[in-house]
Amino acid sequence: MEIPTLKKVALYTLGALSGALLTVSVQGLAADKKQEALPVQSIRTLAEVYSQIKANYYEDKSDESLLEGAMKGMVTGLDPHSEYMNKKDYADLKENTSGSFGGLGMEVGAEDGFVKIISPIEDTPAERAGIKSGDYIVKIDGVSTRGMTVSEAVKKMRGKPGTNIELTVSRKDSSKPLVFKLTRAIIKVQSVRSKLLEPGYGYIRITQFQERTVATLNEAAQKLAKENKAPLKGLVLDLRDDPGGLLNGAVGVSAAFLPDNAKVVSTKGRDGKEGMVLKAQREDYILSPGSDPLKNLPAELKNIPLTVIINSGSASASEIVAGALQDHKRAVIVGTQSFGKGSVQTVMPLSNGSAVKITTSLYYTPNDRSIQAQGIVPDVEVKDKNRTFESREADLAGHIGNPLGGEEVNGRVIEGEGKDAAEQAASAPEDKRSEKQKLEDEAAARRNPDPAKDAQLKAALDLVKDPAKWQESLGAAAKKPVKKDKDKKEENN
């Protein structure tokens, strides 16, 4: 069976994109689309600005640099995820989507003219050094990032593996800038990890959606069943701090748990009409002809109790998975509200070898909910006491609003809950570990999940062990009251 051309295209849906993994497709302008009249007066004004710079600016600027700057400004002003890429930028993009590269290992976006860290990637130089979600990169090797585009910052941070770089970081709860000295490395992310938490109950963590994520998920599930020496009774799927990746991977992961042909995600463009629809079917999650990566998947994955853990670092593709499983009442979503990156970026090559990446549509869950600037609301909210700051799509300047209305969800500084938290902190024994040891212990904990030390994981595990409670919690988020725009206005009056 031949796979439709559209389904062969790798669609990248990384939240708060760093320029490493992007939505990639090639499309031309529709020949039959009615062309609007050119804004002659505005173009004349642009020519006047160009003329004044050429005639009066204190140093000579090439035509190429001036026009490239104009194009960058035009596209960057659309939203935080759209940008113009010159030939070098576009070449870097195509190189970076190959799966490994020399860098630091973090997803970044732009906010208030600075580069903001959305999430460090697990087991990379950035994560091991202690860089955290919500940090602002204010200098790269002593050069200010003020006004620097995300692509420019990423370009500076990438380099030959083994070379050193210094990042100056501003953190919400720190009184002074933090300086990190890092060594670039080849970033090869292990996208799936698994563990048998206790007899009958498994845990699978996905750190990023890559080309082999679906097949590796299947391998992990089979390994867990073999280790358990019997079919699993329940499973926890951990998508915390998963910034996204391949859309096809998200569809395949969803298909592992959903009935055949169940709707996973759809898109809508400027006309509000449904465009692409992807379902839990083979042709919607494989990228090239070959065997089904979900072949011989353990049958129990379709019906055993399933929980999905998310947080503010869960973005785009991971939100698509959580939204699909939540809408079909296949999983209970546990944790805190996700990032809210629900837009689709398409990269369109231009005639001179450059390209533009622009937002062309928004994602919708099976129940026709938009993720944009709101994210996925957990059915069971469990906060992470170790997380001091949350960053979300709605924090990004110029972000697109949710087309369905309702309240946008911003990031926030997470403070102790009142007197009890302060008293607990005061009475806690002094932590004599070095900063390096603390970071190593935190990294080890992420790679070795322990419900006794992780409240969100414990809650997720307890639910799958109690089928009645799990069933009762399915779709609970839909029953929670949602504030509409008019409600907000009434509160402000």
N, C-alpha and C positions, 0 to 999 in steps of 0.2 A: 504494500500500500504506500503510495507516495504521500509525503507530508506536505501540506500546504506551505507555500513560500513564507507566508507571514509567521507561521509557527516555527520556522527554522531560525528566525531572527532572534538573537539573544537580547531580551529586553531586560535592562538593568534598572533596579528600583531602589538604589541605595539611599537611605535617609540622610538628609543634610549632606549632599554629595561632596566628596573631596576631589573629584576628578579622576579617581582611580577606577571606580566602577560606575558606569553611567548607563542610562537607557540608550541603546544604540539601535537605530534602524535607518534605512535610507528611503527617502520618499521625495518625489518631485512635486512641484506645484501642479495642482489639477488643471489640465488644459482647458476644461470646460467651465472653470470657475470664472464668474463675471469679475473683471478687473475694475477696481474702484478708480476714480479719477485721482491723479497725482495732486498732492497738496502743494501747488506751485509756489504760493507765497512763503510757506515754511521752508521749501527747498531753496528759495531765493535768499531767505534769511540765513540759512546754513552756509550758503556760498559767501555771504557777506562776512560771516564770522571767520570763515576760512581765509578770506582775502585780508581781513584785518590782522590776523595772526601772521600771515606770510609777509605782510608789509611792515608791521610794527613790533612784533615780539622781539625781545632783546637778543635772542640767538636764532640762527636759522634752523628751521625744522623741516624735515623731508615731507613731501606730499604723502608718502606711504605711512609715516608715523602719525600724521594728523588725521588721516582718513581712518586708519585703524582705531585710533582713539575714539573717533566719532561713532564707529560701529560698535565698539565695546560699550560705550555709554548707552547707546540705543538699546542694546540687548540686555545689559546688566540692569537697567532700570525697570525691566518687566517684572521680575520677581527674583528671590534669592537663588533659584536653581537654573536660571537661564544665563547663557554667556556666549560671547563670540570667541572663537578659537582661531588663532592664526595657524599657519602651516605647521610650525613647531609644536604648538599646543595640541593640534589634531593628531600629529604623529605620535606624541607622547600618550595621548588617550588610547590610540590603537595598540600601542605597546603595553600599556598598563592593564588592558583587559585580557592579556594573555595568561594571567594567573599568578605570576611571581615577578617581583620587582625589588629594587634596592630602595628602602625607605625606613620609616619609623613605626608604621602600623597604627594609624588612627584615622577616624573619619572626622572631617572638619567642615564647618560652614562659616558664613559671615554674619556678624551682628555689630551694629554701631560702629562700622568702619574697621573693626578688628576681626581677626580669625578666631573662631570659637571651636573648641573641641566638643564634638557631639558624643563620641565614644572611642576610647582606646580599644584596639583589637587585642583579644586574648593572646597571651604568650608572644608578644612582640616587644621591641625595645621601649616603645612608649609606655606600655602597660607595666613592664618590669621596673621602669624608672619611677613609677608612681604618678604619672599624668592621669588626670581624672576628667570625667564628663563635666562640662560646664566651665572648664578652665579657658582663659583667653590667652592666646599667644601674642604677646606684645612686641617681641623682638625675635628675629632669627639671625643668629651670628652677629648680634649687635645692631642689626638694621630694623628699624621700626616697621611694623606691619600695618600701621595706620593708613587706610585707603588702599591697601594691597588686595587684589582679588584673590579668591580661593585658589584659582589655577596658578597664579603667580607664587603664592605661598607654598603650594604643593610642589611646584617646580624647584623651589629653593630647598625644600626639605628632602626631596629625592636626591639620590646620588650614588656613587659607587659604593657597594657594600664594603664595610670596614673603615669607611671615612667617618670623621667625627663632626658633630654639629652641636651648637649651643642654643637652647630655647629659653627665653625669658617669659615666664608665665604669670598672669594675674589670677588669683583665686579668691572667690567671694569671702571665704572665712579666714583669709590671711592678711595681715596688716602690711606686708611688704611683698614685692615681687619674688617669685621663686625661680631659680636658675637650674636648668637641667642640662647636663652634658651627656649626649647620647651618641651611640655608634650605629650608623646605618647598617641594615642587614637585608638579606633577601627575605621578603615577606611571603611566606607560604603558610597560610592559615589552615589548621586542622579544623574543618568546619563542623565535624560531628564527634562528640564524645558520649560515652555511655557507661552505666554502672548499674548493677543489681543492688538496689538499696537494701532490700531484705527479701527473703523467699517470696516469690510471686509478684514482686513489684519492681519495675524497672524505671530507669531515668535516662533520658536522651537530651543532650544539649546541642543546639545548633548555634554556632557563633557567627556564621555568615552563609548566604546561599550561593554556592558555587556550582560548577559544571557537574561534579560528582556527588553533590550533597544527597540527591534522591537515592542513588545507588548505595551510598555509604549509610544512609538512614536504614535502608533495608538490611544491610549487613549487620548493623548494630542491633536491630530488632531480632534477627536470627541468632546472633551471638548471645543476647540476653536470654532467649528461650532455651538455648542449648545449655547455658550455665545454670539456668533454673531447673533444667531437666523436666520441664513441663511447660505448657502454655502459660503466659503471663496472666495475672489477674487484674492488673492495673498498670498504668504508665504515666509518668510525668514528663512533659515536653518543655524544656527550658529555653525560652527565646529572649531572656534578659540581655540587654546591651547588644542585641543582634541588629546591626544597622541596615540589613537588607542584602541585596545582591541580585542574582538572576531571578527574574519573575518566573521563568519556567521551573526553576527549583522550588519556588514557593508553591506553585500549582502541584508539582509532584509530591511534595511533603503533605499538602492538604489531601491529595488523592490517596495517600497511604491510609488515611483514617476515614474517608468519606465513601458513601456508596458510589458505584460507577455512574459517570455522567452527571454527578451533582455539580451545580454551578459553584465556581470558586470566586471569580472576580470578573468585573466588566469595567469598561471605560466609557466616559461621555465627554464630548468635546464642547466647543462653543455653542453648538446648536441644541445642546441638552439631550440629544438623541443617543441611545446606546450604540456604542461602536464595537470594539473587540469584546468578545465573551469567551472566557476560558473555563473549561470544565475539568472534572476529575476523569480524564480520559487520556490514553497513551499519546495521541497525536498533539495534545496540548502541553505536555511536559518533557518530551524528548526533543533534542536539538538536531539529531541526525539519525539516519536509518540505522537500525540495530536492534538488539534485544531490549525488552522492557526492563528498565532499572528496578521496577517493583515486582519482577517475576519471583515467584516463590515467597512472597511476603507472608509472614505468619498471619494466618486467617483471623486470629483473635484481635488484631489491631483495629479491625472494623467495628468492634462492638464492646470491648472492655472499657471500664471507666478510664477516662483520659482527662488530665488537667494540663493547662498551658500557663506557664509563668511569664509575665511581661513586666516591663518597667518603662521609665521615660526614655531609656536608650533603645527600646525596641521600635524599629522604624521600617516603613515602607513594606518590603517583602514579608518581614516578620509580622507586620500588622495585617497584611492580606491573609496570612495563614490563621492568625488569631481570630480575625473577623469572620472568615469562612467557617471555621469550626464552631464559633460561637453562634452564628446565625442558623446553622443546621442542628444546633443543640447536640453537637457531638462531643464537646469538651466544656469544662468549667474553666473560665479564665481567672487566674489568681495573680495578685500583685498590685501594681499601681498603673495609672493611665499611661498609655504608650505615647510615642513622640508626636504623631499626627502628620506624617509626610505622605499625603495621598495624591500627589500629582505625578504625571507622566512626562518625562523629558525625552525628546527625540532629537538625535544628532543628524543634521542635514549637511552633507558636503556641498561646498560651493565650487564654482568653476575655476578659481585660482588655487585650489588645494587647501583652502581654509574651511571652516565649518561653523555653523551656529547650532547651539543646543538650546532649544526653547521648549517651554511647557505647552503641550498640545492637547492634553486631556486630564481628567481626574479619575481616580480609581473609586469603584463602588463595591461594597460587599454584596453577597447574595440577596440580602434583604433591602438592597438599594440604599444603603447608608454610605455617606461620604466620610472618609477618614480624615480629610484635610483640616488641619489646624485644631482638631479635636482628639483624634486618636481613638483607640479602643478602650472602653470603660470596663474594668474587670468585674466579673460577677461577684467575686469575693475579694475585697480590698485588704491587702496586708502590706504595711509599710516596711521599708528597709531602714532600720535604725542606723546603719553604717553609711547611708547615703546622705550627704550634707547639702547637695544641690541638684536640682532637676532642671534640664533644659529641653525646650520643645519647639516645634515648628512655629507656633504662634509668637515666639520671641524674636524671630527673624524679621528684620526690617523689610517691608514691602512684600510680606508673605500674602498668598492668596487666601481669602476667607472661605469659610465653608458655604457651599452653595445652598445648603438646606437650612441655613440659619442656626440658631442655638448659640450657646456660650463657647467661646474659644478657650482653650486650656493652655495657660502659660506655665513656664518653669518657675521655680521658686527656691528660696533658701529654706532648707528644712531645719527647723530649730527644735530644741527639746520641748516636750509637752509639759510645760508648767513646772511646778515646784517639785513634783515627784522625780522628774528627769534630772533636775539640778541636784537634788539630794542624792540620787543614785550615783551621779557623776562624782560628787564630793566624797562619797563613802567607798567608791570603787578603789581597789588596790592599785598602787602606782605601777604603771607599765614601764618596766626597765629595759624593754627591748630597744635596740637601735632602730633608727628609721629604716635602714636597709633590711633588717630582720623583719620588721613589720610588713614591709612591702613583699618580701619573699613569702611570709606566712599568708598574706592576703591572696597572692597568686596561687599558692598551693591549695588554699581553701576552694578557690574557683575551679580548680582542676580535680578536686576530690570532694564532691558534694556530700555534706553531712547535715541531715535534718535537725540534729541536736544543736547545731550552730547557725542555722539558716531558717528564720521564722517563715519566710515565704515558701521555701521548699517543704518545711514541716506541714504547713497548712495544705499544700498541694497533695502531699503524700497521704495525709489523714483523710482527705476527701475521697481519693480513689480506694482507700481501704474501707470506706463506709458507703456502699452503693446507694443506700437510701438517702443519705445526706448529699451525695454527689448528684443524684437525680433531682433532688429538691433545689439544688443550686444552679442547675442548667438554665441558662437564659435569664438569670436573676438581674443582670444589668439592664435588661429591657424594661424591667418593672420599676427601676429607679426614676424619680422625677427628673426631667431634663429642662433646664432653664432656656427659654426662648429669648430672642433679642428684646421683645417687648417687655418681658419680665424684668430684664436688666434695667431698661429705661424707667420702669415704674419704681424700682429700688432707688434709682438716683434722683427721683423727683421728691 
